[in-house]
Amino acid sequence: MKITTEIEERLKLLDEKYASSGQDLVSYLDGLLFSDYLKYWHYIELETLLSLQKPKTNFPDEEIFIIYHQITELYFKLTLNEMQSLAEKQEITATYFLDRLGRIIRYFQALIASFEVMVDGMDPKEFMKFRMALLPASGFQSVQYRKIEIHSTQIQNLVEVGKREEYKEVKDVNACYQNIYWKQGAIDLKSGKKTLTLLQFEEKYDQDLIKLAEGLNGNTILDKFNALSEEDKKNKAIQEALRKLDLSVNVFWPLAHYKSAVRYLHSKDGDVGATGGTNWQKYLPPRFQKRIFFPELWSEEEKNNWGRTWVEETLNDLNSKL
């Protein structure tokens, strides 16, 4: 083999790189020589990945339920990777901002489009049986989704709608967090007390989420938007991307869950409760929570009718099938 100038330059750069570790280049070249070829199944840990499904029952459709939720959490991780990049970036250009927003939106669009797997992809009778073995676990306990919300907007915008105006100017993150909207979605309808689902979640994640919210002060996606130049803030592409993100996370994603809940839990004889005891009829529809990450980008009429039409169309469509 001829040692070209290009190869010599690469060897020089490698030698400089590895000298800082106290090892010589030959040792690292030996490591490269003796190492095995990288294989796809090893790189993505295929066998481990396929072993992570642990059904609690013998119903075949439970594996669909598990796999889809695992896929969802992986998309959430992709989303959080982009959000963390935005949070850590000191100087953000319009191009960089749009690129990251576009990635996040595509992840959620993929999730929303795939949710038919949950709506129509399981046998209702099987689902109603194996779900009882999952108590009190619930998708409500997805901490990554809570992190996505906290990364997206100032925590005051996540306070339950009835107290949002009261906490609008409150700077105490902990006080706002204790009144965050989703905690009201896990109150037992009969006793008025916190469900076990919520208590478990609070014990495991409350301190982490409060710390995250405190650390993101000034670095949420909304903050990054507000820090752009006046010209960039008026950029129609940026505004449209933020509106699309708002709709994806706060309207179409929860409504995909609502459609699934109506499909399996709603009946003319009375609704079935969720596994975590959450009040899904009030918790999932966006028109009740009116959770909006970027309120300045929406008109009062749009905010007042947040998600209403889509809910009504979904419910009417599914009622006609019952």
C-alpha positions in Angstrom: 0.0 0.0 0.0 1.3 3.4 -0.9 1.5 5.9 2.0 0.0 9.0 0.4 0.3 12.5 1.7 -3.3 12.3 2.8 -2.6 9.1 4.9 0.5 10.7 6.4 -1.6 13.8 7.4 -4.2 11.5 9.0 -1.6 9.6 10.9 -0.1 12.8 12.2 -3.4 14.0 13.4 -4.1 10.7 15.1 -0.7 10.7 16.8 -1.5 14.2 18.2 -4.9 13.1 19.4 -3.8 10.0 21.2 -0.6 11.6 22.7 -2.7 13.5 25.1 -4.0 10.2 26.6 -0.5 9.0 27.4 -0.6 6.2 24.8 1.3 5.9 21.5 -0.5 5.7 18.1 0.7 2.2 17.5 -1.2 0.9 20.5 -4.4 2.4 19.2 -3.7 1.0 15.7 -3.3 -2.4 17.3 -6.6 -2.0 19.0 -8.2 -1.2 15.6 -6.5 -4.2 14.0 -7.6 -6.7 16.6 -11.2 -5.4 17.1 -14.0 -7.2 15.3 -16.1 -5.6 12.6 -19.1 -3.6 13.9 -22.4 -5.4 13.2 -25.8 -3.8 13.0 -27.4 -6.0 15.6 -24.6 -5.3 18.1 -24.6 -1.6 17.4 -28.4 -1.1 18.2 -28.4 -3.9 20.8 -31.1 -5.7 18.9 -31.4 -8.8 21.1 -31.6 -6.6 24.2 -34.2 -4.3 22.6 -36.4 -7.3 21.6 -36.2 -8.7 25.1 -37.6 -5.6 26.8 -41.3 -6.6 26.4 -42.5 -8.3 29.6 -46.3 -8.9 29.3 -48.2 -9.4 32.5 -50.8 -11.7 30.9 -51.1 -14.2 28.1 -53.2 -12.0 25.8 -51.2 -11.5 22.6 -52.3 -7.9 22.1 -50.7 -6.8 25.4 -47.3 -7.0 23.5 -48.7 -4.4 21.0 -49.6 -2.2 23.9 -46.1 -2.5 25.5 -44.1 -2.0 22.2 -46.1 1.0 21.2 -45.5 2.7 24.5 -41.8 1.9 24.3 -41.7 3.4 20.8 -43.4 6.5 22.2 -40.8 6.9 24.9 -38.0 6.7 22.3 -39.6 9.5 20.3 -39.9 11.5 23.5 -36.1 11.0 24.0 -35.4 12.2 20.5 -37.5 15.3 21.3 -35.8 16.0 24.5 -32.4 15.7 22.8 -33.4 18.5 20.5 -34.9 20.6 23.4 -31.7 20.2 25.4 -29.7 21.4 22.5 -31.8 24.5 22.2 -31.6 25.1 26.0 -27.8 24.9 26.0 -27.2 27.0 22.8 -26.2 30.5 23.8 -26.6 32.3 20.5 -29.5 31.0 18.4 -30.0 32.0 14.8 -33.4 31.8 13.1 -32.1 29.0 10.9 -30.9 26.9 13.9 -34.1 27.5 15.8 -36.3 26.5 12.8 -34.2 23.4 12.2 -34.6 22.1 15.8 -38.3 23.0 15.8 -38.8 21.1 12.6 -37.1 18.0 14.1 -39.4 18.1 17.1 -42.5 18.6 15.0 -41.6 15.6 12.8 -41.2 13.4 15.8 -44.7 14.3 17.1 -46.2 14.0 13.7 -44.9 10.5 13.4 -46.4 9.7 16.9 -49.7 11.2 16.1 -50.0 9.4 12.7 -49.0 6.1 14.3 -51.6 6.2 17.1 -54.1 4.3 15.0 -52.1 1.3 16.2 -53.6 1.9 19.6 -57.0 3.0 18.4 -57.8 0.2 16.0 -54.9 -2.2 16.4 -56.0 -4.1 19.5 -58.9 -6.4 20.2 -61.2 -4.5 22.6 -62.1 -7.5 24.6 -58.5 -8.5 25.1 -57.6 -4.9 26.0 -60.4 -4.7 28.6 -59.0 -7.9 30.3 -55.2 -7.4 30.2 -55.5 -3.7 31.3 -56.6 -4.9 34.7 -53.2 -6.5 35.3 -51.6 -3.1 34.8 -53.1 -1.3 37.7 -52.2 1.4 38.8 -49.6 2.0 36.0 -50.7 4.7 33.5 -49.3 6.6 30.6 -50.0 9.6 32.9 -46.7 8.6 34.6 -44.5 9.3 31.5 -41.9 11.6 33.0 -40.4 12.4 29.6 -43.7 13.9 28.4 -43.6 16.2 31.5 -40.1 17.2 30.7 -41.1 18.1 27.2 -43.8 20.4 28.6 -41.4 22.0 31.0 -38.8 22.5 28.2 -41.4 24.1 26.0 -42.7 27.0 28.0 -42.5 28.9 31.3 -44.0 26.9 34.1 -46.7 29.5 34.8 -48.3 28.5 31.5 -48.7 24.9 32.8 -50.6 25.9 36.0 -54.1 24.5 35.9 -56.4 26.7 33.9 -58.5 27.9 36.9 -55.4 29.3 38.7 -53.4 30.3 35.7 -54.1 34.0 35.9 -53.4 34.0 39.7 -49.9 32.5 39.1 -49.1 34.4 35.9 -46.5 36.6 37.6 -45.4 34.1 40.4 -41.7 33.5 40.2 -41.7 30.6 42.7 -41.2 27.5 40.6 -42.2 25.1 43.3 -45.4 27.0 44.0 -46.3 26.8 40.3 -45.3 23.2 40.0 -47.6 22.2 42.9 -50.5 23.7 40.9 -49.5 22.2 37.6 -52.4 21.2 35.4 -51.9 17.4 35.2 -52.0 16.9 39.0 -55.7 17.6 38.8 -56.1 14.9 36.3 -55.1 12.2 38.9 -57.5 13.0 41.7 -59.9 10.2 42.6 -63.4 11.1 41.5 -65.1 9.7 44.5 -62.8 10.6 47.4 -61.2 13.7 46.0 -57.8 12.4 47.1 -54.7 11.9 45.0 -54.6 8.5 43.3 -51.9 6.0 43.9 -50.7 6.7 40.3 -50.1 10.3 41.2 -48.5 9.6 44.6 -46.1 7.1 43.0 -45.1 9.6 40.3 -44.7 12.5 42.8 -42.4 10.4 45.0 -40.2 9.3 42.1 -40.1 12.5 40.0 -41.3 15.6 41.7 -37.9 16.8 42.8 -36.3 16.1 39.5 -39.0 18.0 37.6 -38.8 21.0 39.9 -35.0 21.1 39.5 -35.4 20.9 35.7 -37.9 23.8 35.7 -35.6 25.9 37.9 -32.6 25.1 35.7 -34.5 26.0 32.5 -35.4 29.5 33.7 -34.7 31.7 30.7 -33.9 28.7 28.5 -37.3 27.2 27.5 -38.3 27.2 23.9 -40.6 30.2 24.6 -37.7 32.0 26.3 -35.4 31.3 23.3 -38.1 32.7 21.0 -38.4 35.8 23.1 -34.6 36.3 22.9 -34.6 36.4 19.1 -34.3 39.7 17.4 -37.6 41.6 16.7 -37.2 40.8 13.0 -36.8 37.0 13.7 -39.7 37.0 16.1 -41.9 38.3 13.3 -40.7 35.6 11.0 -43.8 33.8 9.7 -41.9 30.5 9.4 -40.8 30.6 13.0 -44.3 31.6 14.2 -45.9 28.9 12.2 -43.5 26.3 13.5 -44.2 27.3 17.1 -47.9 27.1 16.5 -47.5 23.7 14.9 -45.5 22.5 17.9 -48.2 23.8 20.2 -51.0 22.0 18.3 -48.9 18.8 18.0 -48.1 18.5 21.7 -51.2 20.1 23.2 -54.0 19.2 20.9 -53.4 16.4 18.4 -51.3 14.2 20.7 -53.7 14.2 23.7 -56.6 13.9 21.4 -55.1 10.8 19.8 -55.2 9.4 23.4 -58.7 10.7 23.9 -59.8 8.9 20.7 -58.3 5.7 22.0 -59.9 6.1 25.4 -63.3 6.7 23.8 -62.8 3.7 21.6 -62.1 1.3 24.5 -63.5 3.0 27.7 -66.6 4.9 26.5 -70.0 3.3 26.3 -73.6 4.4 26.3 -74.0 2.6 29.6 -71.3 4.6 31.3 -67.5 5.2 30.9 -64.9 2.8 32.3 -62.2 4.3 34.5 -58.6 4.6 33.4 -56.1 2.2 34.9 -54.4 5.0 36.9 -57.8 6.3 38.1 -57.3 9.5 36.0 -60.3 11.4 35.0 -59.6 11.0 31.3 -62.9 12.6 30.2 -61.7 15.9 31.7 -57.9 15.4 31.6 -57.4 14.5 27.9 -59.6 17.0 26.0 -57.5 20.2 25.3 -60.6 22.4 25.5 -60.8 21.7 29.3 -57.1 22.1 30.1 -56.3 24.8 27.5 -52.7 24.1 27.8 -50.9 26.5 25.4 -47.1 26.8 25.3 -47.0 30.0 23.2 -50.2 32.0 24.2 -48.9 35.2 22.5 -49.1 33.6 19.1 -52.8 32.8 19.3 -55.9 35.0 19.1 -58.4 35.1 22.0 -60.9 33.3 19.8 -58.4 30.5 19.1 -57.6 30.2 22.7 -61.2 30.1 23.8 -62.0 27.3 21.3 -58.8 25.4 21.9 -59.3 21.9 20.5 -63.1 22.1 20.8 -64.0 21.2 17.2 -61.7 18.2 17.0 -63.0 16.7 20.3 -66.6 17.0 19.2 -65.9 15.5 15.8 -64.0 12.6 17.3 -66.6 11.9 19.9 -69.5 12.0 17.4 -67.6 9.7 15.0 -66.8 7.1 17.7 -70.3 7.3 19.2 -71.7 6.4 15.7 -69.6 3.2 15.8 -70.8 2.0 19.2 
